[in-house]
Amino acid sequence: MYSILKKEITSYLSSLVAYVTIGAFLLVLGLFLWVFPESSILDYGYAGLDSLFNTAPYLFMLLVPAITMRSIAEERREGTFELLATRPLTHLQIVLGKYFAAVLIVLFALLPTLVYYYSVYSLGVTPGNLDTGAVIGSYIGLFLLGSAFAAIGIFASAISRNQIVAFIIAVFICFFFYSGFDSLSGLLSLQSYGLQRLGITQHYVSISRGVLDTRDLSYFILLSVLFIWLTIISLSKQNQGKPVQKVIWGALLIYLISVIAGLGFTRFDFTKEKRFTLSQVSRDILATLPGETKVTVYLEGNLTGGMKRLQNETRDMLSNLQAYSHNNLHFEFIDPLTGQSAEQQQQTISKLQSWGLEPTNLGVKTETGINQQIIVPAAMVTYNGKNIPVKLLYQQQQKGSSADEVINNSIENLEYAFVSGIKKAVSGGRAAIGFTTGHNELNDAQLNDAMASLSDGFVVGRVDLKSIPFDSLRNIKMLVIAKPDKPFNEAEKYKLDQYIMRGGRVLWAIDQVSAELDSMRGKGGEQMAFPKQLNLDDQLFVYGIRINYDLIADLNCAQIPVNTGSMAGQAQIQMVPWLFYTVFIPQTKHPIVKNLDGIYSEFPSTIDVLDVKNVQKMVLLSSSPFNKALKAPHLLSLQAIEEEPDPKAFQSPQKITGVLLEGKFASNFKNRPQPEGIGSNITTTPQSVPTKMVVISDGDIFKNQVSADGSPFPLGFDRYSQQTYGNKNLLLNIADYLTDDSGLIELRTKEVQLRLLDRARVKSEKMFWLVINTVVPLLMVLIFAIFQHYIRRRKYAR
């Protein structure tokens, strides 16, 4: 076999046709990757070789058949194959020798493309800002694809004596296996029957991302073995001989590989951040899908580089999820607005909005300027007639984030977005969230947007602790205590305590000090801030929290409108900083606050975190280092606005204002008698099952502003400064975290490094890199051809 392999390589590389074929392949590939704007790496803007691995398969359909077309057909036409058959060589050895020679030549053709790697490596914002592991994994996929095409090409060469006919047959079979099964699947609507898995595309796309799945590896090995086996059978019949015994062993090997591949699989993620490695939570949810689940992605059309990246990453994520779904998850990408008139598009947009899918206007650069295009960066998960919308653009972005950072944060959130949507679609029922009432808590107008936003994923309502039966209270997944102003009696505290002991989740938003800006405006600009008596201190203390009777004044604060005089009978309103409206900037990477913008607060207090056994604490919100705490009672005055604060007086350690508590809590009523007025027989539980709660020292943090006519503004929106803060997203994250027992929200901690090309260098050195990547690979082939010709002449001249 080695002698055949050596002969084939020497023979091929000694012909001018070989270098013309490989040179044409590299030239066309270079034009696609570096010159044509639709697929140009430079125009794409990201430090990656995705375009290479997306374009190369179509060129391989021509390159590999051109390499293999003469391997057997030419020998049979010239009669030299019969001479080979007289040698002590079996058909298997002959075929394998020619096959491995073709594979090595394909590798030889790929070597010059390493210039592309060097170029992208050098052009990164930070040189070397390229995921080398992913590139290696993708090259493995390209090698496996070339190996499969080589086997097909050898087979085509064996069934014809004409090289051109063999070339055409090989191109047709390669194209059919790469794209034909996908086309048939769509044409015959057979997605559920797994027809696509018979084709190459699904397996190649999986590996080309940098993920090697043993099922995909088995597929390529199986496909190569199949066509090598068919080649041997073809040669055996043509020579009027019986199929050799090894063909039978080959069939048994094919069967064995298919059985092993069906039993289980392992995946090797070559990417640096392991971004294609799903969490165990996601795997468990996908593995237990009860039936066929479909995901329809609407992100299609003429997209910008960033949106193309989001589209590609979405396709990759869905492919990952599909791999663990036992073929119960299927997905498709469609453009819902293509081919429609303006009126039809408007109707479609209204329909999508009614489903919870928000279209966005995208500016696409063209030769004539910038065209505005409407795209829908969203998807719909459908199971058993139930639809759950999934937003692909992550909404919780920090102010000042660039478009690339927005896209990158959206990519980091894809696994959570899809798995959460799939879980909601499959589970059917929604968890219940109750806002307490009966203690002068925030009213319905003030909680309008909070309750409306939560109602998209939960059943939301009011809960009166005094009248609700305890059994009904236990059916509520989470309680929200939003700015109570009256004390809780012992019976209510007991119900609340035992609710927590049995696994209930609570979000405490508590004001310990009575202070209202509206009251100050109506009382001559002054108000005495005094401690409230809520009768909750002892209970929170047992759980590990003490909310202090003080107020935080912070230089990092929001602004309020102040009347500074009048001119021509018109009041002059000026926006000025108000130190007691602290804006919290989340500092941790916890999924509740990750990537959140600033959180708007009104008169927050400090929190002391106590050392309590079996309870873990995580600080979520805190003041800036430029603050000071004022003990209550304290006289507040709007006249202080006129004074410039002394920065030296506001240098203090950051004050805690929001804490997550998780673990087993001790009961506040342990070894205490049951209070009167419970209304039902409850057995006191001294310690809770594992549960969690969030405590925030500001009761207004989830209050939306209300206009004079009673209409509510969105939560987090300040009507005076016209700024939107992250309060709504904070509430939604807390609800997701507290109500989820699977740890799904932990997926939001996933990070993907943003890898960008240096746009300034790309613009100034574009022509240089175009020449490097289109000419240098050709020069490498030319130099090798000259060198090989020189060695050959010198060898045979002797």
Secondary structure, 3 states (H helix, E strand, C coil): CHHHHHHHHHHHHCCHHHHHHHHHHHHHHHHHHHHCCCCCHHHHCECCCHHHHHHHHHHHHHHHHHHHCCCCHHHHHHCHHHHHHHCCCCHHHHHHHHHHHHHHHHHHHHHHHHHHHHHHHHHECCCCCCCHHHHHHHHHHHHHHHHHHHHHHHHHHHCCCCHHHHHHHHHHHHHHHHHHHHHHHHHHCCHHHCHHHHCCHHHHHHHHCCEEEHHHHHHHHHHHHHHHHHHHHHHHHHCCCCCCHHHHHHHHHHHHHHHHHHHCCCEEECCCCCCCCCCHHHHHHHHCCCCCEEEEECCCCCCCHHHHHHHHHHHHHHHHHHHCCCCCEEEEECCCCCCCCHHHHHHHHHHHHHCCCCCEEEEEEECCEEEEEEECCEEEEEECCEEEEEECCCCCCCCCCCHHHHHHHHHHCHHHHHHHHHHHHHHCCCCEEEEEECCCCCCCCCCHHHHHHHCCCCEEEEEECCCCCHHHHHCCCEEEEECCCCCCCHHHHHHHHHHHHCCCEEEEECCCEECCHHHHHCCCCEEEEEECCCCCHHHHHHHCEEECCEEEEECCEEEEEEEEEEECCEEEEEEEEEEEEEEECCCCCCCCCCCCCCEECCCCCCEEECCCCCEEEEEEEECCCCEEEEECCEEEEHHHHHCCCCHHHHCCCCCEEEEEEEECCECCCCCCCCCCCCCCCCCCCCECCCEEEEEECCCCCCCCCECCCCCECCCCEECCCCEECCHHHHHHHHHHHHHCCCCHHHHHHCCCCCCEECHHHHHHCHHHHHHHHHHHHHHHHHHHHHHHHHHHHHHHHC
